[in-house]
């Protein structure tokens, strides 16, 4: 049995009937099921934007870690 990583779920057949109602009812992630197995997740736009922002932050943190041993370069504002 697979874990469902959402508080709510809906069958794919039911989603096809009225996707707008599902989106409007969703207060968080919704697992889309096919034969009682999760095949996709529907998440609110705000949640997706927060995820993307967090991934960007993690990527920048990795760049900072990789460069932490490098020598600093002095630059004047006029040179930019």
Backbone as CSV, one residue per row, in Angstrom:
resi,resn,N_x,N_y,N_z,CA_x,CA_y,CA_z,C_x,C_y,C_z
1,UNK,0.843,-1.181,0.000,0.000,0.000,0.000,0.889,1.246,0.000
2,UNK,0.555,2.204,-0.839,1.340,3.425,-0.962,0.828,4.489,0.003
3,UNK,1.753,5.305,0.506,1.361,6.406,1.369,0.716,7.509,0.551
4,UNK,-0.301,8.118,1.112,-0.943,9.276,0.495,-0.500,10.491,1.288
5,UNK,0.200,11.397,0.635,0.799,12.544,1.301,-0.096,13.778,1.226
6,UNK,-1.380,13.589,1.520,-2.335,14.688,1.542,-3.473,14.315,2.480
7,UNK,-4.123,15.316,3.019,-5.250,15.062,3.920,-6.520,14.702,3.160
8,UNK,-6.581,15.134,1.898,-7.769,14.874,1.091,-7.372,14.094,-0.158
9,UNK,-8.310,13.326,-0.680,-8.062,12.587,-1.921,-9.343,12.541,-2.735
10,UNK,-9.154,12.293,-4.023,-10.286,12.207,-4.940,-9.911,11.232,-6.048
11,UNK,-10.879,10.497,-6.515,-10.651,9.592,-7.633,-10.514,10.376,-8.925
12,UNK,-9.718,9.857,-9.818,-9.486,10.558,-11.079,-10.779,10.694,-11.884
13,UNK,-11.666,9.711,-11.793,-12.946,9.783,-12.505,-13.802,10.920,-11.961
14,UNK,-13.804,11.062,-10.643,-14.575,12.144,-10.022,-13.977,13.506,-10.373
15,UNK,-12.661,13.576,-10.430,-11.991,14.825,-10.800,-12.368,15.256,-12.212
16,UNK,-12.473,14.289,-13.135,-12.832,14.591,-14.521,-14.220,15.198,-14.626
17,UNK,-15.113,14.799,-13.741,-16.501,15.284,-13.796,-16.576,16.770,-13.491
18,UNK,-15.889,17.215,-12.433,-15.960,18.623,-12.052,-14.648,19.079,-11.409
19,UNK,-13.625,19.328,-12.228,-12.339,19.731,-11.668,-12.392,21.075,-10.928
20,UNK,-13.220,21.988,-11.395,-13.324,23.295,-10.754,-13.807,23.165,-9.319
21,UNK,-14.787,22.317,-9.079,-15.295,22.123,-7.722,-14.214,21.551,-6.812
22,UNK,-13.424,20.646,-7.326,-12.337,20.066,-6.538,-11.332,21.136,-6.148
23,UNK,-10.970,21.979,-7.092,-10.007,23.047,-6.820,-10.574,24.023,-5.796
24,UNK,-11.839,24.384,-5.937,-12.456,25.332,-5.015,-12.591,24.765,-3.603
25,UNK,-12.840,23.472,-3.487,-12.986,22.835,-2.174,-11.648,22.603,-1.490
26,UNK,-10.603,22.478,-2.272,-9.286,22.133,-1.719,-8.781,23.234,-0.799
27,UNK,-8.451,22.837,0.411,-7.849,23.774,1.368,-6.367,23.480,1.528
28,UNK,-5.877,22.555,0.766,-4.480,22.143,0.786,-4.288,21.139,-0.318
29,UNK,-3.214,20.380,-0.258,-2.965,19.372,-1.294,-4.068,18.310,-1.351
30,UNK,-4.361,17.858,-2.554,-5.347,16.803,-2.779,-4.658,15.698,-3.584
31,UNK,-4.733,14.480,-3.089,-4.173,13.344,-3.815,-5.170,12.903,-4.877
32,UNK,-4.696,12.709,-6.086,-5.517,12.202,-7.179,-5.242,10.704,-7.263
33,UNK,-6.296,9.919,-7.117,-6.149,8.471,-7.069,-6.658,7.811,-8.343
34,UNK,-5.971,6.759,-8.747,-6.412,5.895,-9.827,-6.323,4.470,-9.284
35,UNK,-7.461,3.838,-9.161,-7.538,2.502,-8.556,-6.926,2.489,-7.151
36,UNK,-7.296,3.517,-6.398,-6.883,3.691,-5.003,-5.377,3.857,-4.801
37,UNK,-4.674,4.244,-5.833,-3.250,4.542,-5.714,-3.020,5.983,-6.163
38,UNK,-2.204,6.730,-5.411,-1.951,8.114,-5.808,-1.165,8.180,-7.119
39,UNK,-1.680,8.980,-8.058,-1.009,9.153,-9.346,-0.562,10.595,-9.548
40,UNK,-1.106,11.500,-8.738,-0.737,12.916,-8.850,-1.231,13.641,-7.603
41,UNK,-0.732,14.852,-7.445,-1.196,15.720,-6.367,-1.591,17.057,-6.952
42,UNK,-2.686,17.572,-6.479,-3.182,18.878,-6.873,-2.927,19.792,-5.682
43,UNK,-2.141,20.851,-5.909,-1.847,21.749,-4.793,-2.237,23.176,-5.151
44,UNK,-2.625,23.979,-4.165,-2.973,25.378,-4.429,-1.771,26.147,-4.989
45,UNK,-2.057,27.164,-5.774,-1.000,27.956,-6.405,-0.055,28.546,-5.365
46,UNK,-0.586,29.039,-4.253,0.270,29.609,-3.209,1.261,28.580,-2.670
47,UNK,0.803,27.365,-2.484,1.683,26.306,-1.983,2.785,26.021,-2.993
48,UNK,2.433,25.961,-4.270,3.434,25.702,-5.307,4.464,26.835,-5.351
49,UNK,3.999,28.084,-5.250,4.906,29.224,-5.251,5.852,29.163,-4.053
50,UNK,5.348,28.764,-2.888,6.185,28.636,-1.695,7.224,27.531,-1.879
51,UNK,6.829,26.433,-2.493,7.760,25.341,-2.761,8.876,25.810,-3.700
52,UNK,8.509,26.501,-4.762,9.506,27.001,-5.719,10.458,27.981,-5.048
53,UNK,9.927,28.853,-4.210,10.757,29.823,-3.487,11.749,29.098,-2.575
54,UNK,11.262,28.080,-1.881,12.121,27.302,-0.977,13.217,26.577,-1.763
55,UNK,12.867,26.011,-2.905,13.873,25.336,-3.734,14.930,26.318,-4.229
56,UNK,14.504,27.520,-4.604,15.463,28.552,-5.015,16.411,28.895,-3.866
57,UNK,15.851,29.035,-2.655,16.675,29.340,-1.485,17.686,28.230,-1.222
58,UNK,17.257,26.978,-1.351,18.169,25.856,-1.139,19.283,25.836,-2.177
59,UNK,18.942,26.150,-3.418,19.943,26.200,-4.481,20.966,27.299,-4.201
60,UNK,20.487,28.463,-3.771,21.405,29.552,-3.445,22.290,29.194,-2.253
61,UNK,21.721,28.496,-1.270,22.501,28.071,-0.110,23.626,27.125,-0.527
62,UNK,23.354,26.235,-1.471,24.396,25.322,-1.974,25.506,26.087,-2.689
63,UNK,25.135,27.110,-3.439,26.138,27.930,-4.127,27.012,28.640,-3.100
64,UNK,26.386,29.174,-2.056,27.131,29.862,-1.005,28.090,28.905,-0.317
65,UNK,27.623,27.705,-0.006,28.496,26.712,0.635,29.681,26.363,-0.262
66,UNK,29.421,26.208,-1.552,30.480,25.840,-2.483,31.524,26.950,-2.613
67,UNK,31.094,28.178,-2.481,31.997,29.318,-2.644,32.594,29.808,-1.323
68,UNK,32.244,29.212,-0.233,32.666,29.732,1.069,34.173,29.745,1.248
69,UNK,34.911,28.903,0.565,36.359,28.865,0.694,37.078,29.763,-0.293
70,UNK,36.360,30.399,-1.193,36.997,31.221,-2.217,37.443,32.565,-1.656
71,UNK,38.428,33.148,-2.314,38.918,34.468,-1.934,37.897,35.529,-2.319
72,UNK,37.721,36.516,-1.452,36.818,37.625,-1.745,37.462,38.528,-2.793
73,UNK,36.671,39.096,-3.664,37.146,40.001,-4.696,36.621,41.391,-4.378
74,UNK,37.502,42.332,-4.272,37.117,43.710,-3.973,36.672,44.386,-5.268
75,UNK,35.504,45.013,-5.232,34.945,45.655,-6.420,34.407,47.016,-6.002
76,UNK,34.678,48.023,-6.821,34.125,49.356,-6.580,32.814,49.476,-7.325
77,UNK,31.907,50.226,-6.758,30.576,50.381,-7.347,30.675,50.965,-8.757
78,UNK,31.600,51.874,-8.963,31.757,52.497,-10.288,32.218,51.499,-11.351
79,UNK,32.887,50.435,-10.918,33.365,49.407,-11.853,32.256,48.526,-12.373
80,UNK,31.145,48.496,-11.643,30.027,47.655,-12.063,29.288,48.349,-13.156
